[in-house]
Amino acid sequence: MKLQLGMLVVLLGVTGSVEAHHSFAPHFDINKPVNLTGVVIEFEQRNPHAYLHVHAQDADGRIADWRCETHGVTQLTRNGITPDMLKPGTELRITGSMHRRDEHECFFDTVYFPDGRALSVNGPRGAEALAPKVAQRDSIYGAWLLLPANRPTSGPQAMMEFLTDAGKAAVAKYDPFTMDPTYRCEPVAIRRGWFAPGTPMAIKKDGKNITIQHEWMDIKRSVHMDEKAAPAGTKESILGYSRGHWDGDTLVVETDHYLPGVLNQFVEVKGQPMRGQLHSNALRTVEHIRFDKAGNRIKVAIETYDPVFFTRDFPVSEAEFAASDLEIKPFGCIPEQLK
């Protein structure tokens, strides 16, 4: 296909499915694919989401500028799509999904270049995705990458059926499109840190304590080993105060002293307004982190308790992480400019 400089032809057609993406569904409609061909105006090199601006002429000859979102620049670069490839004036084609509320916004998942290259924002597939085997570990220490799982970040949440009156009142005041901490680049509930896809995390010794670090949102926690309780006067914080001990080969991390926060940014139920799943400052979590030598991975189980906002305890949340040789890089989140 010959690319016309300065022009963007919008064609609606069938595209490949988009992988699970943080808060994708509330903003974009995977059933409304978009196929755009044209020239780059600007590439916003941002985390947690990057944005590509392209100059457009639709099928009816109307000219408009498109702003298309995708994964953060750190994740894109690891997956082979670098900022140099998306300089102003670059001719390309992108495919993805339409925005639900803005007719000139989209999420793009694949970039096509005039030389025949087709690059997925999710990285190579098939044989190309095979990476060198990471050396066998002997403990939970090192860098790890979340293994894919059917873990939606929006949609119904069973625990919303067990809200207390205080929990219902807090949810009623919360606007998930403007009030989520990620819009302000603040760290969020540790469960959201563990389940952030596409970015590595690491566990390492720090003197007598243990550090748990997630690249996503620059989350970094100190686990204070063998403390019975938080010191007197400990202030509440978004990530709370963590204490740890060993139960055999499992690291058990108990955390409290949380500020009120957000466990799930979006709760989407058909026929109901979009909501969020919040927690109070009574939140308490217990993480169980165990090394699985046979799989060269770690297994994580998180217990969640909040008797102020919920009438029952949460089901245990579980995840597995493969050994990784990725280096954790500064996330450098840029606050969103909300409309």
N, C-alpha and C positions, 0 to 999 in steps of 0.2 A: 504494500500500500504506500503510495506516495504521500508524504506528510507536507502539508501546506503551512509554511511559516506564518505565524500570527493568526492562524485560523484553527478552530477546534470544532470538529463535527461530532455531534452527540448522537450515538446510535444505541437504542435499547435492544439488548439481546441477552443470550444465556451466558453466564460466566460461571467460573468455578466457585465452589462454596468457600466461605470465609471461616477460618479456624476460630475457635473460642477466643473472644477478645473482651477485655475488661469493659463492661457496660456498653457493649455493641448494640444489643437489641433495642434498648430504649431510644436510641438516636438514629439507627439505620435499619432499612428494610431489606433483608436478604432476598426477598421475593421480588424486588424491583431492581434488577441489575442495571448497571450503567457501563457504557463502553465509550471512552472519550479519546479523541485523537487531536493533537495540536502542539502547542508550545508552552514552555514554562515561563511564568511571570516571576515567581518567587518560591523558594523552598524555605519554610520556617523550620530550622533545626532545633526541635524542641523535645523535651520529655515532660510528661509521659506519652504525649502524642505529638507527632510531627504533622505539618500541613503543607500541601502542595497547591499553589495557585496557578491556574492555567487560563489562557484566553480562549473564549468559546464562541463558536457560531453554531446554533442548533439547526435542526433539519429544516426549519422554517425561515432560516436566514437571520434570526434574531441574535445579536451579539451580546454576550454576557461573560463575566469572569466567574470561574468556579473555584471554590476552596474545598479541597478534598483531604480528609484526615486519614492517618494510618498509624502504625506503631511508632514508638519513640525513636529518635535518631540513633540512640545507642544500639537498640535492637536491630534497626534497619542496617546499620553499618556492619554489625556482626553477620547479618544474613546476606551481605554482598551488595547492598544498595547504599552507596556512599553519597554524601552531599555534592561531590564533584560531578556525579552523574546527573544531577538535577539543577544545574546552574540555569539562570535566566537565559532564555533563547534556545534551550534544548528542545528538540523535537522528539515526541514520544507518544505512546498510547497507553492508557491505563484502563483497567477494568475493576469493577467493584460493585458497591450497593448504594442506592439513593438514600439521602437523608429523609427522615420522616416529616420534617417540618419546613425545610428550606429547599426550594426547587433548584438551587445552584450550589448545593453542597453534597458531598458523597464520602464514602470510605473506600479507599482503593486497596486492592490486595495483590495486583500484578502490574508490573511495568514492562512495556515492550519498546525496544529501541529500533531505529532504522536498520541497524546492522544485523538484526535477527535475534538478538538476545531477548529472552523473556525471563524476568526475575520476580520471584514471589517474595512478598514482605515477610513471609513465614519461613524463608530459607529454602534450600534445595530439597527436592523430593526424590524418593526412590534411591537408586544407586549413588546419585550425587550426594545424598545426605549422609552417607556412611563416613563417620569421623574416626580418627585414630583412637584405638581403645585406650581408655584412661587407666593408669596403673592401679593395681589392686590396693585398696585401702585396708587398714587394720583397726579403724575406729571411726567415730563420728566426725573427726576433725578433717577440715579441708573444704573445698568448694563443691557445691551441689547444684543441680538444676531440676526443677519440678518436672515430673513425668506427666504426660497428658492424661487427663481423666475427664469423665463426663461430669463436670462441676460447673454448672451455669452460674454466672455472676448476677443475673437478674431472673425475673420470673417469680412464681410463688415461693414463699418461704414458710414451711410448716409452723415454725415457732411464732409466726404472726397471729396464730389462732390462740396463743396462750399469753397474750399481753395483759398486764394488770391495768387498772385505771390510770396509774401514773405513766405506764408505757404508752397507752393509747393517747394520752394528752401530749406527750413528747412527740410522737409520730405525727399528730395532727398539725403541729407547728413546724414540721421539717419539710423543706422543699429540696428534693434530691437533685434538682437541676441547678441550684445556686448555693446550697449550704454544705455540700460535702467537703471534708477537709482537703481532699486531693486538689480541688480547684485553687486552694491557697498553698499548695505544695507542702502541707503538713503531713507528718507521719500519721498512720491510721492504726486501727485495731490490729494486733499482732496476727490474728487469723487471716486478715487480708494480705498482710505481708508474706506469710507462708504460701498463700495460694496465688500470688502474682505470677502469671505465666511469662516465659521467654526471657527472664533475667535471673542471673545466678544469686545464690546466697552462700554464706560460709560460716563455719563454726571453728573457733580457735581458742587456745588457752591464752589467758591474760593474767599472769601471775597465779594466784590461787583461785581466780575467778575465770569465767568463760564468756567470750563475746559471741553473740549471734548477730550477723550482719546480712542485710538484704540489699542488693543494689537498688531495687525498686524503692523510690521515695527516700533513698539514703537512710533507711532504717538501721539503727545500730543499738543493740541492747547489751548491757552488762548483767550477767547472771551471777549473783553473789552466792558463792558456794557455802553450804552448811550453816546458813543463818536460819534461825527459828522463826524470825519475824522481821519486818522492816523496822529500821531504827526509829525511835521516837522523833516526831517532827517531820517525817518524810512527806513531802508534798505530792499531791496527785499530779499525774502527767498523762499524756495520750498513750504512752507505751507502758505506763505503770512501773512498779518496782518488782524486779524478778529475783527469786531465791532458788537455788538449785541443790540437789543432792543426787547421789547415785543409788539406784535400786538394782543391784546386780550390774548388768551391762547397759542399763537404760538410764539416761539422764532425765530426771524429773524436774521440771521448772514450774514453780508456783508464782503467779503474778497477781498483785492487787494494787491498791492506790492508783486506780485509773481515774482520769477525768471522764465525764460523760462523752460518748463518741458514737461512731457509726460502724456497725458490723457488716451491713450490706447496703451499698449506695442506693440500689434500685430494687424494689419489690413490685413486680408487674403481674397483675391479675386482670384478666379480661373483664371489661365492664366496670373496673374500679380505677380511681385516680392512682397515678404513680406514687409510691411511698418509699420509705427507707426503713431498714431495721436498725434500731438504735439500742444503745446500752447505757445504763446509769453508772454512777461512780461506785456502785456496789459490785460491779463486775469483778469476777475472779476467774482466772484461767489456770489450768494445769496441763502442761505439755509433757508428753512422753516421747523421747527421741532415742531411737535404737538403731544400731548399725547391723545391717544384714550382709554378712560376709559373702554368702552364696551369690547374691545379686549385685554386690559391690555398690550398695545404696543405703540410704537411711530411710527409716519409716517413722512417721510422725503422727501422733494421735493427740488431739486437743480437746480437753473437757472445758465446758463453758458454763458458768453459773452467774445468774443475775436475778436475785429474788425480788428486787425492787420493780423491774420492768416486766418480769415474766413469772408465770405461776408454776412453771416446772423447769427442770434443768434441760439444757440443750443435748441433743444426741451428740455422740463423739464425732468430731471431724477428723478425717484421716487423709494422708497424702504420702507419696513416696518420691524420693529424690535420687537421681542417678549421679554418680561421681562425675565431676566436670573439671576440665583444666582451664575454664574461663577465668579471667581476672576480673574482680569486681571493680567497676569504674565509677567515678562520681556521676550521680544521676542528673544533678543540675536541673531539677524541675523548674519550669517557668510557669507562674500562675496564669490561669486561663482568664481571658477577657470575656466575661459573660455578657450575653445580650439581654 
